[in-house]
Amino acid sequence: FEVINTGMATINSHVVRLIAEECSKIEPDIVLIYMGNNEVVGPFGAGTVFGSFSPSLTLIRLGIRLRSYRLGQLAEEILRWVGGTTQFVPEGQGMAMFRDQYVQSDDDRLQKVYMHFERNLTDIVETLRRDGAEVVVSTVGANLVDHSPFASVFGHGLGKADPQTWGMMFVNGITYAEEGNLVKAIRMLEGANRIDSTHAELHYRMGHLYHDQGNQSAARAHLIRARDFDALRFRVDSKLNQIIRDTGDRLKVRSVDTAKLLGDQDRSGLGVPGADLFHEHVHLTFRGNYVVAAGMADEIFELLGMSDVSVPTIEQCADDLALTPLDRYRLYASVAGLMRRAPFTNQYDYLEKRKLVNQRVNALRAKGTSRAAIEHSLQTYRQALDRRPGDLALHQNYAQMLQ
């Protein structure tokens, strides 16, 4: 197998559609599609900072096409200059740039995002199949158990009730929860939920209260709603995943329900993914990546008539990739740096999570940077390179370790 990664950071289906058109140049046999997290915050999304949102897919595609010509680029630059805006975003801000890009669940623009996603996914699949490739589509996972919402806002229904009543019930529910009185805490928060059911943090707290009470089905339902009502939409929501399932069925392509697979494999027992499989909101741990890859591999084996082949174990994968304790520390340290900035600082449990993240960074540092660990890591790389001397990624990672 030769694997070519055509993904990149911060893109969404508008960009992936163009990538799919270019895939004919490399004549792929099988194309795996895993996308959906960036539909709202990515280019042309309702919550993006990269340009502006357009409700017209035709205009979006026309604009993209015009930007491929120098005359179109010149015209865009002139418009930006006249308008006093820039196409560049401040370097190093990352997700912090989106801190004010709220998109509520009943926002009309969100419905357009769903329509654009479905049309783009359909065109992507049809383009790839027309060029002779087999296509495997996948739903997308996100951390629901151990990631509180980035932003919680009230729905339009709260205006018909007394906001003070909602606030009193919410605060009382939190107080009862801190005292360990789960029954009264749930009763109070359920009352607040009847007044306004669109507050993401409310659902997240209720999910964990029901989990503590042993009612896993109710816990799972509220944790899903907490993600779906999060007003800073960095995570794929239920609607986008359903579009992926429906499109796969309609176009009769092979599909992997990765979101369900991750939920089934998570050790929380809730049936939805958590910190066991995700570092923070969407970036997979090594075990999370293994679960996704194994699900994809099973589908590929069936596609090729190799259903009797089994995937390597997670330990075998770690050895072949030379995943060492030092690499685990370096990887998590970079994720921890991301979590020190907005919008993570918006989360109500940020300080508590920050403490846990720091403890884990220190533990991984101690485990990965000792003299014995470094000697073991160097040996692991040498053994992996003996097995696969042509693996450029191994050479690059080994060079960084030696440096």
C-alpha positions as CSV (number, residue, x, y, z in Angstrom):
1,F,0.0,0.0,0.0
2,E,1.1,3.5,-0.8
3,V,-0.7,6.0,1.4
4,I,-0.9,9.7,0.4
5,N,-2.3,12.1,3.0
6,T,-4.1,15.0,1.3
7,G,-5.5,16.5,4.5
8,M,-4.4,19.7,6.1
9,A,-5.3,21.9,9.1
10,T,-8.4,24.2,9.2
11,I,-9.9,23.2,5.9
12,N,-13.5,21.9,5.3
13,S,-15.6,20.4,2.5
14,H,-15.3,23.5,0.3
15,V,-11.5,22.9,0.0
16,V,-11.7,19.1,0.1
17,R,-13.9,19.2,-3.0
18,L,-11.0,20.9,-4.9
19,I,-8.6,18.3,-3.5
20,A,-10.9,15.5,-4.8
21,E,-10.8,17.1,-8.3
22,E,-7.0,16.9,-8.2
23,C,-6.8,13.3,-7.0
24,S,-7.2,12.1,-10.6
25,K,-3.5,13.1,-11.1
26,I,-2.3,10.4,-8.8
27,E,-4.9,7.8,-9.8
28,P,-5.9,6.5,-6.4
29,D,-7.5,3.1,-5.9
30,I,-9.2,3.9,-2.7
31,V,-10.0,7.2,-1.0
32,L,-10.9,7.6,2.6
33,I,-12.9,10.6,3.7
34,Y,-12.9,11.8,7.3
35,M,-14.1,15.4,7.5
36,G,-16.7,17.5,9.3
37,N,-15.1,19.2,12.3
38,N,-14.4,22.4,10.5
39,E,-17.6,23.0,8.5
40,V,-18.7,26.0,10.6
41,V,-15.4,27.6,11.5
42,G,-13.5,26.7,8.3
43,P,-13.4,28.7,5.0
44,F,-16.9,30.1,4.1
45,G,-18.4,28.7,7.2
46,A,-20.9,30.6,9.4
47,G,-18.4,31.0,12.2
48,T,-15.2,31.5,10.2
49,V,-12.6,34.3,10.5
50,F,-11.2,33.4,7.1
51,G,-13.2,35.8,4.9
52,S,-17.0,36.0,5.2
53,F,-19.9,33.6,5.1
54,S,-22.0,33.3,1.9
55,P,-25.4,31.6,1.9
56,S,-25.0,30.8,-1.8
57,L,-22.9,27.8,-2.7
58,T,-22.8,28.9,-6.3
59,L,-21.2,32.2,-5.3
60,I,-18.7,30.4,-3.0
61,R,-17.6,28.1,-5.8
62,L,-17.5,31.0,-8.3
63,G,-15.3,33.0,-5.9
64,I,-13.0,30.0,-5.4
65,R,-12.7,29.5,-9.1
66,L,-11.9,33.2,-9.7
67,R,-9.2,33.2,-7.1
68,S,-7.3,30.6,-9.1
69,Y,-6.7,33.3,-11.7
70,R,-4.3,36.2,-11.3
71,L,-6.9,38.7,-12.3
72,G,-9.3,37.4,-9.7
73,Q,-6.6,37.6,-7.0
74,L,-5.9,41.2,-8.1
75,A,-9.5,42.1,-7.9
76,E,-9.8,40.6,-4.4
77,E,-6.8,42.5,-3.2
78,I,-8.2,45.8,-4.5
79,L,-11.5,45.1,-2.8
80,R,-9.7,44.4,0.5
81,W,-7.5,47.4,0.2
82,V,-10.5,49.7,-0.5
83,G,-12.4,48.1,2.4
84,G,-9.5,48.4,4.8
85,T,-9.4,44.6,5.5
86,T,-6.7,42.0,5.1
87,Q,-6.7,38.4,4.0
88,F,-4.1,37.6,6.7
89,V,-4.9,36.6,10.2
90,P,-2.5,37.3,13.2
91,E,0.2,34.7,13.4
92,G,0.1,32.3,16.4
93,Q,-3.4,33.0,17.5
94,G,-4.9,29.7,16.3
95,M,-8.3,28.9,17.8
96,A,-8.2,32.1,19.9
97,M,-9.2,34.0,16.7
98,F,-12.6,32.4,16.9
99,R,-13.5,33.4,20.5
100,D,-16.4,35.6,19.4
101,Q,-17.7,33.6,16.4
102,Y,-20.8,32.3,18.1
103,V,-23.3,30.3,16.0
104,Q,-26.4,29.1,17.8
105,S,-28.2,25.9,17.0
106,D,-31.2,27.8,15.5
107,D,-29.1,30.2,13.4
108,D,-30.3,30.2,9.8
109,R,-26.8,30.2,8.6
110,L,-26.2,26.8,10.2
111,Q,-28.9,25.3,8.0
112,K,-27.0,26.6,5.0
113,V,-23.8,25.0,6.3
114,Y,-25.6,21.7,6.4
115,M,-26.9,22.1,2.8
116,H,-23.4,23.1,1.6
117,F,-21.8,20.1,3.3
118,E,-24.2,17.6,1.9
119,R,-23.8,19.0,-1.6
120,N,-20.0,19.1,-1.3
121,L,-19.8,15.6,0.0
122,T,-22.0,14.3,-2.8
123,D,-19.8,16.1,-5.4
124,I,-16.6,14.8,-3.7
125,V,-17.8,11.2,-3.8
126,E,-19.1,11.4,-7.4
127,T,-15.9,13.0,-8.6
128,L,-13.7,10.3,-7.1
129,R,-15.9,7.5,-8.4
130,R,-16.0,9.0,-11.9
131,D,-12.2,8.9,-11.8
132,G,-12.2,5.2,-10.9
133,A,-11.6,5.3,-7.2
134,E,-13.4,3.3,-4.6
135,V,-14.6,5.6,-1.8
136,V,-15.0,5.0,2.0
137,V,-16.8,7.7,3.9
138,S,-16.6,8.0,7.7
139,T,-18.5,9.8,10.4
140,V,-16.3,12.0,12.7
141,G,-15.6,11.6,16.3
142,A,-15.4,14.3,19.0
143,N,-14.7,14.4,22.8
144,L,-18.1,14.5,24.5
145,V,-17.4,13.1,27.9
146,D,-14.4,15.1,29.1
147,H,-14.7,18.3,27.1
148,S,-17.0,21.0,28.4
149,P,-18.6,23.4,25.9
150,F,-16.5,26.4,24.7
151,A,-19.5,28.7,24.7
152,S,-23.0,28.4,26.2
153,V,-25.8,30.8,25.2
154,F,-29.5,31.0,25.8
155,G,-32.1,30.2,23.1
156,H,-34.8,32.5,22.0
157,G,-37.2,30.7,24.4
158,L,-35.8,32.2,27.5
159,G,-37.3,35.6,26.7
160,K,-40.7,34.1,27.4
161,A,-39.8,33.1,30.9
162,D,-38.1,34.7,33.9
163,P,-34.3,34.7,33.4
164,Q,-33.8,35.1,37.2
165,T,-35.8,31.8,37.8
166,W,-33.5,30.0,35.3
167,G,-30.4,31.4,37.0
168,M,-31.6,30.6,40.5
169,M,-32.3,27.0,39.5
170,F,-29.0,26.6,37.7
171,V,-27.0,27.9,40.7
172,N,-28.9,25.8,43.1
173,G,-28.4,22.8,41.0
174,I,-24.6,23.4,41.0
175,T,-24.6,23.9,44.8
176,Y,-26.5,20.6,45.4
177,A,-24.1,18.8,43.1
178,E,-21.1,20.1,45.0
179,E,-22.7,18.9,48.2
180,G,-23.2,15.5,46.7
181,N,-27.0,15.6,46.6
182,L,-27.5,14.2,43.1
183,V,-31.3,14.0,43.2
184,K,-31.9,17.6,44.1
185,A,-29.1,18.8,41.7
186,I,-30.8,16.9,38.8
187,R,-34.2,18.2,39.8
188,M,-33.0,21.8,39.8
189,L,-31.2,21.5,36.5
190,E,-34.1,19.7,34.9
191,G,-36.3,22.6,35.9
192,A,-33.9,25.1,34.4
193,N,-33.8,22.9,31.2
194,R,-37.6,23.2,30.9
195,I,-37.3,27.0,30.9
196,D,-34.5,27.0,28.3
197,S,-33.1,23.8,26.8
198,T,-30.3,25.3,24.6
199,H,-27.7,26.0,27.3
200,A,-24.7,23.8,26.5
201,E,-23.1,23.9,29.9
202,L,-26.4,22.9,31.6
203,H,-26.5,19.8,29.5
204,Y,-22.9,18.9,30.1
205,R,-23.4,19.2,33.9
206,M,-26.6,17.1,33.7
207,G,-24.8,14.5,31.7
208,H,-22.2,14.0,34.4
209,L,-24.8,14.1,37.1
210,Y,-26.8,11.3,35.4
211,H,-23.5,9.4,34.9
212,D,-22.8,9.6,38.6
213,Q,-26.3,8.4,39.3
214,G,-25.8,5.4,37.0
215,N,-28.3,6.5,34.4
216,Q,-26.0,6.1,31.4
217,S,-28.7,6.6,28.6
218,A,-29.7,10.0,30.1
219,A,-26.1,10.9,30.6
220,R,-25.3,10.1,27.0
221,A,-28.3,12.1,25.6
222,H,-27.3,15.2,27.6
223,L,-23.6,15.0,26.6
224,I,-24.6,14.8,23.0
225,R,-26.8,17.9,23.4
226,A,-24.0,19.7,25.2
227,R,-21.9,19.3,22.1
228,D,-24.7,20.1,19.7
229,F,-25.5,23.4,21.5
230,D,-21.9,24.5,21.9
231,A,-22.0,28.0,20.3
232,L,-18.3,27.8,19.3
233,R,-18.6,25.0,16.8
234,F,-15.2,23.4,16.6
235,R,-16.6,19.9,16.9
236,V,-18.7,18.0,14.4
237,D,-22.4,17.9,15.5
238,S,-25.1,15.2,15.2
239,K,-26.6,16.7,12.1
240,L,-23.3,16.7,10.2
241,N,-22.6,13.1,11.1
242,Q,-26.2,12.1,10.0
243,I,-25.6,13.8,6.7
244,I,-22.5,11.6,6.2
245,R,-24.5,8.5,7.0
246,D,-27.4,9.4,4.8
247,T,-25.1,10.5,1.9
248,G,-23.2,7.2,2.1
249,D,-26.4,5.2,2.0
250,R,-27.9,7.3,-0.9
251,L,-24.7,7.0,-3.0
252,K,-24.2,3.4,-2.0
253,V,-20.6,3.8,-1.0
254,R,-18.8,2.0,1.8
255,S,-18.9,3.8,5.1
256,V,-17.5,3.5,8.6
257,D,-19.5,4.9,11.5
258,T,-16.4,6.1,13.3
259,A,-18.3,8.2,15.8
260,K,-20.1,5.1,17.0
261,L,-17.0,3.0,16.9
262,L,-15.2,5.5,19.1
263,G,-18.1,5.6,21.5
264,D,-18.2,1.8,21.8
265,Q,-14.4,1.6,22.4
266,D,-14.2,4.4,25.0
267,R,-13.5,3.1,28.5
268,S,-16.0,5.6,30.1
269,G,-18.8,3.2,29.5
270,L,-21.1,6.0,28.3
271,G,-21.1,5.0,24.7
272,V,-19.7,8.3,23.6
273,P,-15.9,9.3,23.3
274,G,-13.9,11.0,26.0
275,A,-10.3,11.6,27.2
276,D,-9.5,7.9,26.6
277,L,-9.5,8.6,22.9
278,F,-9.1,12.4,22.6
279,H,-6.4,14.8,23.9
280,E,-8.9,17.7,24.0
281,H,-11.9,18.4,21.8
282,V,-11.1,16.6,18.5
283,H,-7.4,15.6,18.3
284,L,-7.2,11.9,18.7
285,T,-4.8,10.1,21.2
286,F,-2.7,7.3,19.8
287,R,-5.4,4.8,20.9
288,G,-8.1,7.0,19.3
289,N,-6.1,7.0,16.0
290,Y,-5.7,3.2,16.3
291,V,-9.5,2.7,16.7
292,V,-10.2,4.9,13.7
293,A,-7.5,3.3,11.5
294,A,-8.6,-0.2,12.5
295,G,-12.2,0.6,11.5
296,M,-11.0,1.9,8.1
297,A,-8.7,-1.1,7.6
298,D,-11.5,-3.6,8.2
299,E,-13.6,-1.8,5.5
300,I,-10.6,-1.8,3.1
301,F,-10.0,-5.5,3.7
302,E,-13.6,-6.3,2.8
303,L,-13.4,-4.1,-0.2
304,L,-10.4,-6.0,-1.5
305,G,-11.8,-9.5,-0.6
306,M,-9.3,-9.9,2.3
307,S,-11.8,-10.2,5.1
308,D,-9.6,-13.0,6.7
309,V,-6.8,-10.5,7.3
310,S,-6.5,-9.1,10.8
311,V,-5.0,-5.7,11.7
312,P,-1.8,-5.5,13.7
313,T,-2.2,-4.8,17.4
314,I,-1.8,-1.3,18.9
315,E,1.5,-2.4,20.4
316,Q,2.8,-3.6,17.0
317,C,1.8,-0.3,15.5
318,A,3.6,1.7,18.2
319,D,6.8,-0.3,17.7
320,D,6.7,0.1,13.9
321,L,6.2,3.8,14.3
322,A,8.8,4.0,17.0
323,L,6.4,5.8,19.3
324,T,8.6,6.3,22.4
325,P,7.9,7.8,25.8
326,L,9.8,10.9,24.7
327,D,7.6,11.2,21.6
328,R,4.5,10.9,23.8
329,Y,5.7,13.7,26.0
330,R,6.6,16.0,23.1
331,L,3.2,15.4,21.4
332,Y,1.2,16.0,24.6
333,A,3.3,19.1,25.5
334,S,2.3,20.7,22.1
335,V,-1.4,19.9,22.8
336,A,-1.1,21.3,26.3
337,G,0.2,24.6,24.8
338,L,-2.9,24.8,22.6
339,M,-5.1,24.3,25.7
340,R,-3.6,27.3,27.5
341,R,-5.3,29.8,25.2
342,A,-8.8,30.8,24.2
343,P,-11.3,29.3,23.6
344,F,-10.2,26.7,26.2
345,T,-10.0,29.5,28.8
346,N,-13.7,30.1,28.2
347,Q,-14.6,26.7,29.7
348,Y,-16.2,26.8,33.1
349,D,-13.9,24.0,34.4
350,Y,-10.7,25.5,32.8
351,L,-8.7,25.9,36.0
352,E,-9.4,22.3,37.1
353,K,-8.6,20.9,33.7
354,R,-5.4,23.1,33.5
355,K,-4.2,21.5,36.7
356,L,-4.8,18.0,35.4
357,V,-3.1,18.8,32.1
358,N,0.0,20.2,33.9
359,Q,0.2,17.1,36.0
360,R,0.1,14.9,33.0
361,V,2.7,16.9,31.2
362,N,5.0,16.6,34.2
363,A,4.4,12.9,34.5
364,L,5.1,12.3,30.8
365,R,8.2,14.5,31.0
366,A,9.6,12.5,33.9
367,K,8.9,9.2,32.1
368,G,10.2,10.3,28.7
369,T,13.3,12.3,29.5
370,S,15.2,10.1,31.9
371,R,18.6,8.8,30.8
372,A,17.2,5.2,30.6
373,A,14.1,6.3,28.7
374,I,16.2,8.2,26.1
375,E,18.5,5.2,25.6
376,H,15.4,3.0,25.2
377,S,13.9,5.5,22.7
378,L,17.1,5.6,20.6
379,Q,17.2,1.8,20.5
380,T,13.5,1.7,19.5
381,Y,14.2,4.0,16.6
382,R,17.2,2.0,15.4
383,Q,15.1,-1.2,15.5
384,A,12.3,0.4,13.6
385,L,14.7,1.8,10.9
386,D,16.2,-1.7,10.5
387,R,12.7,-3.0,9.7
388,R,11.8,0.0,7.4
389,P,14.9,1.8,6.3
390,G,12.9,3.8,3.6
391,D,10.4,5.4,6.1
392,L,11.1,9.1,5.8
393,A,9.0,10.0,8.8
394,L,11.0,7.6,11.0
395,H,14.2,9.3,9.8
396,Q,12.8,12.8,10.5
397,N,11.6,11.9,14.0
398,Y,14.9,10.1,14.8
399,A,16.9,13.2,13.6
400,Q,14.8,15.4,15.9
401,M,15.5,13.1,18.8
402,L,19.2,13.0,18.1
403,Q,19.2,16.8,17.9
